[in-house]
Amino acid sequence: MSDRYSVFTAPRGGVMTREVGVITGELELHTGAADDGTLTLRVRYAGAAEWYTIDGGPYRLHDPRDHEVLHEIVVNLLHRPQP
């Protein structure tokens, strides 16, 4: 499994998680891709210990080599300026 991590500021409205609902503020994104393409998307408050699953999914990549590009796309979508 390959793992990627990035810190970002949540967009207006926050990020919806399965466990605790919406979280806001400075967050850290973790994406993980298994050899079979299974994708994990988790988020936590930056510096905190507990991770939360981003609502949606399950997610699967057609080609696990796309993981790094997908991670950057997700970070950019979550961190984009709000209108």
Buried (B, 14 or more C-beta within 10 A) or exposed (E): EEEBEBEBEBBEEBBBBEEEEEBEEEBBBBBBBBEEBBBBBBBBBEEEEEBBBBEEEEBEBEEBEBBEEBBEEBBEEBBEEEE
